Structure formats: C-alpha cells, structure tokens
Amino acid sequence: MGEHCGSSIRGIKHHLLVEGVNRMRGTMSIWFFAGILFLFYGVVIFGQGLWELSHPPVHPPVLYNLHAPIWWGALMGIAGLAYTIKFWPRVGK
C-alpha cells in the first residue's frame, strides 16, 4: 500500500517537473519584464510631470524650471519601449 502510493507521487513529480519543462516552447528574458516595468514607470512619471507643469506647486523646489519628471519619464518610457520590443518573446527563436 505504501509503495504504490509513493510510486504514483514519483510519477506525478516526474510528469510535472521533467516532461512539463520539455513541453515549454521557450524561455522569456528577464529584460522583457524589465522593459515593461520601465515603460510603465516612465508613463506614470511623465504623466505626473505634465500634471505638475499645469498645476505648479505653491513653493517650487530650486530646480523646478528644469521639469525633471517630464525628462526622466520620457527617457524611462523610451528605454522601456526599446527593451520591450528588443526582448519580445518570439516563437521559434
């Protein structure tokens, strides 16, 4: 009784761990997910910078006139878009 139960668990582990990995079509690069994150953060920061431009703070910081959130948001968005396109998962690669 105990051996039969153990062999079926071993069979399930083999099926899930070995055969399941062999059926995968490919791997996805971590840089694809990093690109999506950079793109998302870039859009959020850029949007916040535009909102801050149209609603200036009462006591602006010293370098407020440089509009850093707009520049950083745009740079992060462009970098994120580049990484997302470059590392987009492709079938048969």
PLY file of the C-alpha trace (Angstrom):
ply
format ascii 1.0
element vertex 93
property float x
property float y
property float z
element edge 92
property int vertex1
property int vertex2
end_header
0.00 0.00 0.00
2.77 2.45 0.91
4.92 1.59 -2.12
2.05 2.04 -4.55
1.27 5.48 -3.14
4.93 6.53 -3.31
5.37 5.43 -6.91
2.35 7.39 -8.08
3.68 10.52 -6.37
7.06 9.92 -8.00
5.28 9.55 -11.34
3.43 12.85 -10.83
6.65 14.63 -9.88
8.38 13.25 -12.97
5.45 14.24 -15.16
5.25 17.79 -13.79
8.96 18.55 -13.42
10.63 16.75 -16.33
8.01 16.32 -19.03
6.41 19.68 -18.33
9.70 21.52 -18.84
10.35 19.67 -22.11
7.00 20.83 -23.49
7.75 24.51 -22.92
8.20 26.37 -26.19
10.95 28.65 -24.98
12.10 30.91 -22.25
11.31 34.55 -21.66
14.07 37.02 -20.97
14.02 38.92 -17.71
14.80 42.04 -19.77
11.36 41.81 -21.37
9.74 42.23 -17.95
12.23 44.94 -17.00
11.25 46.77 -20.19
7.55 46.56 -19.33
8.27 47.92 -15.86
10.41 50.78 -17.21
7.72 51.61 -19.75
5.02 51.67 -17.08
7.07 53.79 -14.68
8.06 56.13 -17.50
4.44 56.73 -18.46
3.42 57.33 -14.83
6.32 59.72 -14.12
5.81 61.56 -17.42
2.09 61.96 -16.69
2.87 63.24 -13.21
5.35 65.71 -14.70
2.74 67.02 -17.13
0.22 67.37 -14.30
2.82 69.20 -12.21
3.51 71.51 -15.15
-0.14 72.51 -15.41
-0.58 72.73 -11.60
2.67 74.25 -10.24
3.37 73.87 -6.53
2.97 76.85 -4.21
6.60 76.61 -3.09
8.51 75.10 -6.03
11.87 73.37 -5.50
15.06 75.11 -6.57
15.41 73.35 -9.95
11.68 73.24 -10.73
12.19 75.06 -14.03
14.08 72.02 -15.44
10.91 69.84 -15.25
12.83 66.69 -14.33
9.77 64.37 -14.14
8.98 65.07 -17.79
12.55 64.32 -18.92
13.01 61.25 -16.72
9.58 59.92 -17.57
10.26 60.31 -21.28
13.70 58.68 -21.01
12.38 55.78 -18.95
9.46 55.31 -21.33
11.72 55.25 -24.39
14.16 52.85 -22.71
11.30 50.62 -21.58
9.79 50.59 -25.06
13.17 49.72 -26.58
13.74 46.84 -24.13
10.19 45.56 -24.55
10.49 45.50 -28.35
14.02 44.08 -28.38
13.28 41.23 -25.96
9.69 40.50 -27.06
9.17 36.71 -26.80
9.14 35.14 -30.26
8.02 31.67 -31.26
10.68 29.54 -32.88
13.67 31.56 -31.71
0 1
1 2
2 3
3 4
4 5
5 6
6 7
7 8
8 9
9 10
10 11
11 12
12 13
13 14
14 15
15 16
16 17
17 18
18 19
19 20
20 21
21 22
22 23
23 24
24 25
25 26
26 27
27 28
28 29
29 30
30 31
31 32
32 33
33 34
34 35
35 36
36 37
37 38
38 39
39 40
40 41
41 42
42 43
43 44
44 45
45 46
46 47
47 48
48 49
49 50
50 51
51 52
52 53
53 54
54 55
55 56
56 57
57 58
58 59
59 60
60 61
61 62
62 63
63 64
64 65
65 66
66 67
67 68
68 69
69 70
70 71
71 72
72 73
73 74
74 75
75 76
76 77
77 78
78 79
79 80
80 81
81 82
82 83
83 84
84 85
85 86
86 87
87 88
88 89
89 90
90 91
91 92
